[in-house]
């Protein structure tokens, strides 16, 4: 009977997971606690919302369970300064073609992967956005996260790496 109880718990967990995935949505946020960001807490709220940059949350019921910050450029940055300049120029010139995810974190297991998938779905509705690329720290954790979620490493720089997701 122990096996039957274990199987029921497993099925319940699977059902809860699929209910969660189907129930999540990508929402635009205007305010977050930037100190919660494990990757780039140094970037203030004004930076994250200026010049077309956006903050998205993965919302389930009334909770935000993952956060991703995105800048829009027409080139691939390798530093935060390049990200700032490229996204400002692209916004002012209205020639954004690349969504650059420069930080992502989750408050619930699986939310990081899910918010990436929701961002990919979201960008499909914008014909001018041709690519989704990251500006990631040069860490094993970032490498593992993006490669495990289907991204391809396209560049390694002294302090960052860029991964590309297929839209």
TORTOR-394554 format. One record per residue: residue number from 1; residue in three letters; x, y, z of N, C-alpha, C in turn. Coordinates in steps of 0.05 Angstrom, whole numbers, padded with zeros to 5 digits. Example, Ala and Ser with C-alpha at 12.3 -4.5 7.8 and 13.67 -1.06 7.14 Angstrom:
<nodes>
<node 1 'ALA' <00264 -00114 00156> <00246 -00090 00156> <00264 -00066 00156>>
<node 2 'SER' <00257 -00045 00142> <00273 -00021 00143> <00258 00001 00157>>
</nodes>
This chain:
<nodes>
<node 1 'UNK' <00016 -00024 00000> <00000 00000 00000> <00017 00025 00000>>
<node 2 'UNK' <00042 00023 00010> <00059 00046 00010> <00064 00056 -00019>>
<node 3 'UNK' <00067 00037 -00037> <00072 00044 -00066> <00048 00059 -00077>>
<node 4 'UNK' <00024 00052 -00070> <00000 00065 -00080> <-00002 00094 -00070>>
<node 5 'UNK' <00005 00098 -00045> <00005 00125 -00033> <00027 00143 -00046>>
<node 6 'UNK' <00050 00131 -00052> <00072 00146 -00065> <00063 00153 -00093>>
<node 7 'UNK' <00051 00135 -00107> <00042 00141 -00134> <00021 00163 -00134>>
<node 8 'UNK' <00002 00163 -00115> <-00018 00184 -00113> <-00005 00211 -00109>>
<node 9 'UNK' <00015 00213 -00091> <00029 00238 -00086> <00043 00247 -00111>>
<node 10 'UNK' <00056 00228 -00126> <00069 00235 -00150> <00050 00247 -00171>>
<node 11 'UNK' <00027 00234 -00174> <00006 00243 -00193> <-00004 00271 -00184>>
<node 12 'UNK' <-00009 00274 -00158> <-00018 00300 -00149> <00002 00322 -00154>>
<node 13 'UNK' <00028 00316 -00150> <00049 00336 -00156> <00050 00343 -00185>>
<node 14 'UNK' <00048 00323 -00202> <00048 00328 -00231> <00024 00345 -00239>>
<node 15 'UNK' <00000 00338 -00228> <-00024 00354 -00234> <-00021 00383 -00225>>
<node 16 'UNK' <-00010 00387 -00201> <-00005 00414 -00190> <00014 00429 -00208>>
<node 17 'UNK' <00035 00416 -00217> <00055 00429 -00234> <00042 00438 -00260>>
<node 18 'UNK' <00026 00421 -00274> <00014 00429 -00299> <-00008 00450 -00295>>
<node 19 'UNK' <-00022 00449 -00272> <-00041 00470 -00266> <-00026 00497 -00263>>
<node 20 'UNK' <-00003 00496 -00250> <00013 00520 -00246> <00023 00531 -00272>>
<node 21 'UNK' <00034 00514 -00289> <00045 00523 -00315> <00023 00535 -00332>>
<node 22 'UNK' <00000 00522 -00333> <-00023 00533 -00349> <-00034 00559 -00337>>
<node 23 'UNK' <-00031 00562 -00311> <-00042 00585 -00298> <-00024 00610 -00296>>
<node 24 'UNK' <00001 00607 -00305> <00019 00630 -00303> <00016 00648 -00327>>
<node 25 'UNK' <00022 00674 -00322> <00021 00693 -00343> <00044 00713 -00340>>
<node 26 'UNK' <00053 00724 -00362> <00073 00744 -00363> <00060 00771 -00360>>
<node 27 'UNK' <00068 00786 -00339> <00057 00813 -00335> <00079 00833 -00333>>
<node 28 'UNK' <00074 00857 -00343> <00094 00879 -00341> <00092 00891 -00313>>
<node 29 'UNK' <00115 00895 -00301> <00117 00907 -00274> <00129 00934 -00276>>
<node 30 'UNK' <00121 00952 -00258> <00133 00979 -00258> <00149 00983 -00233>>
<node 31 'UNK' <00147 00965 -00213> <00161 00969 -00188> <00170 00942 -00177>>
<node 32 'UNK' <00195 00939 -00171> <00206 00916 -00157> <00227 00925 -00137>>
<node 33 'UNK' <00234 00907 -00119> <00256 00912 -00101> <00281 00903 -00115>>
<node 34 'UNK' <00297 00921 -00125> <00321 00914 -00141> <00341 00899 -00124>>
<node 35 'UNK' <00340 00902 -00098> <00359 00888 -00081> <00354 00858 -00080>>
<node 36 'UNK' <00330 00850 -00089> <00323 00821 -00091> <00338 00808 -00115>>
<node 37 'UNK' <00346 00824 -00134> <00359 00814 -00158> <00387 00802 -00151>>
<node 38 'UNK' <00390 00776 -00155> <00416 00763 -00148> <00438 00769 -00168>>
<node 39 'UNK' <00431 00779 -00192> <00451 00782 -00213> <00460 00811 -00215>>
<node 40 'UNK' <00441 00830 -00216> <00448 00858 -00220> <00433 00877 -00201>>
<node 41 'UNK' <00437 00874 -00175> <00423 00891 -00156> <00432 00920 -00158>>
<node 42 'UNK' <00454 00925 -00171> <00465 00952 -00175> <00449 00969 -00195>>
<node 43 'UNK' <00433 00956 -00211> <00417 00971 -00231> <00391 00980 -00218>>
<node 44 'UNK' <00387 01006 -00216> <00364 01016 -00203> <00338 01014 -00220>>
<node 45 'UNK' <00316 01021 -00207> <00290 01018 -00220> <00288 01037 -00244>>
<node 46 'UNK' <00299 01060 -00242> <00298 01079 -00265> <00312 01067 -00289>>
<node 47 'UNK' <00336 01054 -00285> <00350 01041 -00307> <00332 01020 -00320>>
<node 48 'UNK' <00319 01004 -00304> <00303 00981 -00313> <00278 00989 -00328>>
<node 49 'UNK' <00270 01014 -00325> <00244 01023 -00338> <00248 01046 -00357>>
<node 50 'UNK' <00273 01055 -00362> <00278 01077 -00380> <00284 01067 -00408>>
<node 51 'UNK' <00279 01084 -00428> <00286 01079 -00456> <00276 01052 -00466>>
<node 52 'UNK' <00251 01046 -00460> <00239 01022 -00470> <00246 00996 -00456>>
<node 53 'UNK' <00263 00998 -00435> <00269 00974 -00420> <00245 00966 -00403>>
<node 54 'UNK' <00242 00940 -00399> <00218 00930 -00385> <00225 00910 -00364>>
<node 55 'UNK' <00208 00908 -00344> <00209 00888 -00323> <00184 00871 -00327>>
<node 56 'UNK' <00187 00845 -00328> <00165 00826 -00330> <00165 00808 -00306>>
<node 57 'UNK' <00141 00801 -00298> <00138 00782 -00276> <00122 00758 -00286>>
<node 58 'UNK' <00128 00735 -00274> <00112 00711 -00279> <00092 00709 -00257>>
<node 59 'UNK' <00067 00714 -00264> <00046 00716 -00244> <00030 00690 -00244>>
<node 60 'UNK' <00025 00680 -00219> <00007 00658 -00216> <-00012 00665 -00193>>
<node 61 'UNK' <-00038 00666 -00199> <-00058 00675 -00180> <-00050 00704 -00172>>
<node 62 'UNK' <-00044 00709 -00147> <-00037 00737 -00139> <-00008 00740 -00133>>
<node 63 'UNK' <00009 00720 -00140> <00037 00721 -00133> <00055 00724 -00158>>
<node 64 'UNK' <00076 00740 -00155> <00096 00741 -00176> <00118 00722 -00168>>
<node 65 'UNK' <00122 00701 -00184> <00139 00679 -00177> <00166 00679 -00192>>
<node 66 'UNK' <00169 00697 -00211> <00194 00700 -00226> <00195 00728 -00238>>
<node 67 'UNK' <00220 00738 -00242> <00223 00764 -00253> <00245 00763 -00274>>
<node 68 'UNK' <00240 00778 -00296> <00260 00780 -00317> <00261 00809 -00327>>
<node 69 'UNK' <00285 00820 -00330> <00288 00847 -00339> <00299 00846 -00368>>
<node 70 'UNK' <00288 00863 -00385> <00294 00861 -00414> <00299 00889 -00425>>
<node 71 'UNK' <00320 00891 -00440> <00326 00916 -00455> <00324 00909 -00485>>
<node 72 'UNK' <00318 00929 -00501> <00314 00924 -00530> <00336 00940 -00545>>
<node 73 'UNK' <00351 00926 -00562> <00373 00937 -00576> <00373 00929 -00605>>
<node 74 'UNK' <00393 00937 -00620> <00397 00926 -00647> <00425 00914 -00649>>
<node 75 'UNK' <00439 00912 -00626> <00465 00899 -00625> <00466 00883 -00599>>
<node 76 'UNK' <00486 00866 -00596> <00489 00849 -00573> <00510 00860 -00554>>
<node 77 'UNK' <00502 00869 -00530> <00521 00881 -00511> <00537 00860 -00496>>
<node 78 'UNK' <00561 00868 -00487> <00577 00849 -00471> <00582 00861 -00443>>
<node 79 'UNK' <00573 00885 -00438> <00575 00898 -00412> <00550 00913 -00405>>
<node 80 'UNK' <00547 00920 -00380> <00523 00935 -00372> <00524 00963 -00385>>
<node 81 'UNK' <00547 00975 -00388> <00549 01001 -00401> <00540 01000 -00430>>
<node 82 'UNK' <00549 00979 -00444> <00540 00975 -00472> <00510 00971 -00473>>
<node 83 'UNK' <00499 00955 -00454> <00470 00951 -00453> <00456 00977 -00450>>
<node 84 'UNK' <00466 00994 -00432> <00453 01020 -00428> <00454 01037 -00453>>
<node 85 'UNK' <00477 01040 -00465> <00480 01056 -00489> <00465 01045 -00513>>
<node 86 'UNK' <00467 01019 -00518> <00454 01007 -00541> <00424 01008 -00538>>
<node 87 'UNK' <00413 01003 -00515> <00384 01004 -00512> <00374 01032 -00513>>
<node 88 'UNK' <00388 01052 -00503> <00380 01080 -00505> <00380 01089 -00534>>
<node 89 'UNK' <00402 01083 -00549> <00403 01090 -00577> <00382 01077 -00594>>
<node 90 'UNK' <00378 01051 -00590> <00357 01036 -00605> <00330 01047 -00600>>
<node 91 'UNK' <00325 01054 -00575> <00298 01065 -00568> <00294 01092 -00581>>
<node 92 'UNK' <00314 01109 -00579> <00311 01136 -00591> <00310 01135 -00622>>
<node 93 'UNK' <00324 01116 -00634> <00324 01113 -00663> <00301 01095 -00673>>
<node 94 'UNK' <00287 01083 -00654> <00264 01065 -00660> <00272 01042 -00679>>
<node 95 'UNK' <00295 01029 -00672> <00304 01007 -00689> <00312 00982 -00672>>
<node 96 'UNK' <00296 00977 -00651> <00300 00954 -00634> <00294 00928 -00648>>
<node 97 'UNK' <00312 00910 -00649> <00307 00884 -00662> <00315 00860 -00644>>
<node 98 'UNK' <00328 00866 -00622> <00337 00844 -00604> <00327 00849 -00576>>
<node 99 'UNK' <00315 00829 -00564> <00307 00831 -00535> <00330 00819 -00520>>
<node 100 'UNK' <00342 00835 -00502> <00365 00827 -00485> <00355 00822 -00457>>
<node 101 'UNK' <00354 00797 -00449> <00347 00791 -00421> <00372 00793 -00405>>
<node 102 'UNK' <00373 00812 -00387> <00398 00817 -00372> <00398 00808 -00343>>
<node 103 'UNK' <00375 00800 -00333> <00373 00788 -00307> <00347 00772 -00305>>
<node 104 'UNK' <00349 00749 -00292> <00325 00733 -00287> <00329 00719 -00260>>
<node 105 'UNK' <00307 00718 -00245> <00308 00703 -00220> <00280 00693 -00213>>
<node 106 'UNK' <00280 00673 -00197> <00254 00661 -00190> <00250 00659 -00160>>
<node 107 'UNK' <00225 00660 -00152> <00218 00657 -00124> <00206 00629 -00119>>
<node 108 'UNK' <00203 00614 -00141> <00192 00587 -00139> <00207 00570 -00158>>
<node 109 'UNK' <00212 00545 -00150> <00227 00527 -00168> <00212 00524 -00194>>
<node 110 'UNK' <00226 00527 -00216> <00214 00524 -00243> <00205 00550 -00255>>
<node 111 'UNK' <00204 00572 -00239> <00194 00597 -00249> <00213 00610 -00268>>
<node 112 'UNK' <00239 00606 -00265> <00259 00618 -00283> <00256 00607 -00311>>
<node 113 'UNK' <00254 00581 -00313> <00249 00568 -00339> <00223 00577 -00351>>
<node 114 'UNK' <00202 00578 -00335> <00176 00585 -00345> <00175 00614 -00355>>
<node 115 'UNK' <00189 00633 -00341> <00188 00661 -00349> <00203 00665 -00375>>
<node 116 'UNK' <00224 00649 -00379> <00239 00650 -00405> <00220 00641 -00428>>
<node 117 'UNK' <00205 00620 -00423> <00186 00610 -00444> <00164 00630 -00449>>
<node 118 'UNK' <00154 00643 -00428> <00133 00663 -00432> <00144 00688 -00447>>
<node 119 'UNK' <00170 00695 -00442> <00182 00717 -00456> <00185 00711 -00486>>
<node 120 'UNK' <00193 00686 -00492> <00195 00678 -00520> <00168 00679 -00534>>
<node 121 'UNK' <00147 00670 -00520> <00120 00671 -00532> <00112 00700 -00536>>
<node 122 'UNK' <00118 00717 -00516> <00110 00745 -00517> <00124 00760 -00541>>
<node 123 'UNK' <00149 00754 -00545> <00164 00769 -00566> <00155 00760 -00594>>
<node 124 'UNK' <00142 00737 -00597> <00133 00728 -00623> <00112 00747 -00634>>
<node 125 'UNK' <00098 00762 -00618> <00077 00780 -00627> <00088 00806 -00639>>
<node 126 'UNK' <00114 00810 -00636> <00127 00834 -00646> <00146 00827 -00669>>
<node 127 'UNK' <00138 00832 -00694> <00154 00825 -00717> <00181 00837 -00718>>
<node 128 'UNK' <00184 00861 -00706> <00210 00875 -00707> <00230 00862 -00688>>
<node 129 'UNK' <00221 00846 -00668> <00240 00833 -00650> <00247 00806 -00663>>
<node 130 'UNK' <00272 00805 -00673> <00281 00781 -00688> <00296 00761 -00671>>
<node 131 'UNK' <00307 00770 -00648> <00324 00752 -00632> <00319 00757 -00602>>
<node 132 'UNK' <00323 00736 -00586> <00323 00738 -00557> <00350 00728 -00547>>
<node 133 'UNK' <00365 00746 -00535> <00393 00740 -00527> <00396 00749 -00498>>
<node 134 'UNK' <00414 00736 -00483> <00419 00744 -00456> <00445 00760 -00453>>
<node 135 'UNK' <00447 00775 -00432> <00472 00786 -00423> <00475 00774 -00395>>
<node 136 'UNK' <00490 00752 -00394> <00492 00736 -00369> <00519 00738 -00356>>
<node 137 'UNK' <00520 00735 -00330> <00546 00734 -00317> <00561 00710 -00325>>
<node 138 'UNK' <00587 00712 -00323> <00605 00689 -00331> <00607 00671 -00307>>
<node 139 'UNK' <00586 00656 -00302> <00585 00637 -00280> <00575 00610 -00289>>
<node 140 'UNK' <00584 00589 -00275> <00573 00562 -00282> <00543 00560 -00279>>
<node 141 'UNK' <00532 00574 -00259> <00503 00574 -00254> <00488 00585 -00278>>
<node 142 'UNK' <00497 00608 -00289> <00484 00620 -00312> <00487 00602 -00336>>
<node 143 'UNK' <00511 00591 -00340> <00515 00573 -00363> <00496 00550 -00362>>
<node 144 'UNK' <00495 00537 -00339> <00479 00513 -00336> <00449 00520 -00340>>
<node 145 'UNK' <00440 00542 -00328> <00412 00550 -00330> <00404 00553 -00360>>
<node 146 'UNK' <00419 00569 -00374> <00411 00575 -00402> <00414 00551 -00420>>
<node 147 'UNK' <00436 00536 -00417> <00439 00512 -00435> <00418 00492 -00429>>
<node 148 'UNK' <00411 00488 -00403> <00390 00469 -00396> <00363 00477 -00407>>
<node 149 'UNK' <00359 00503 -00411> <00334 00513 -00421> <00334 00518 -00451>>
<node 150 'UNK' <00353 00507 -00465> <00353 00507 -00494> <00367 00529 -00508>>
<node 151 'UNK' <00382 00546 -00494> <00396 00568 -00507> <00424 00558 -00516>>
<node 152 'UNK' <00434 00573 -00535> <00461 00567 -00547> <00479 00590 -00539>>
<node 153 'UNK' <00503 00584 -00529> <00523 00604 -00523> <00534 00616 -00549>>
<node 154 'UNK' <00531 00642 -00553> <00541 00654 -00578> <00565 00671 -00574>>
<node 155 'UNK' <00572 00679 -00548> <00596 00695 -00544> <00603 00694 -00514>>
<node 156 'UNK' <00629 00692 -00509> <00640 00694 -00482> <00659 00717 -00482>>
<node 157 'UNK' <00655 00735 -00463> <00671 00759 -00459> <00686 00757 -00432>>
<node 158 'UNK' <00703 00775 -00426> <00718 00773 -00401> <00700 00770 -00375>>
<node 159 'UNK' <00677 00784 -00374> <00660 00782 -00350> <00632 00773 -00355>>
<node 160 'UNK' <00624 00770 -00381> <00597 00762 -00387> <00596 00741 -00409>>
<node 161 'UNK' <00573 00731 -00414> <00568 00712 -00436> <00540 00717 -00447>>
<node 162 'UNK' <00538 00712 -00473> <00512 00716 -00486> <00502 00689 -00496>>
<node 163 'UNK' <00476 00684 -00489> <00462 00660 -00499> <00439 00669 -00516>>
<node 164 'UNK' <00433 00654 -00537> <00411 00660 -00554> <00390 00638 -00552>>
<node 165 'UNK' <00365 00647 -00549> <00342 00629 -00549> <00329 00631 -00576>>
<node 166 'UNK' <00318 00609 -00586> <00304 00608 -00611> <00276 00617 -00606>>
<node 167 'UNK' <00267 00637 -00621> <00239 00648 -00618> <00220 00629 -00631>>
</nodes>
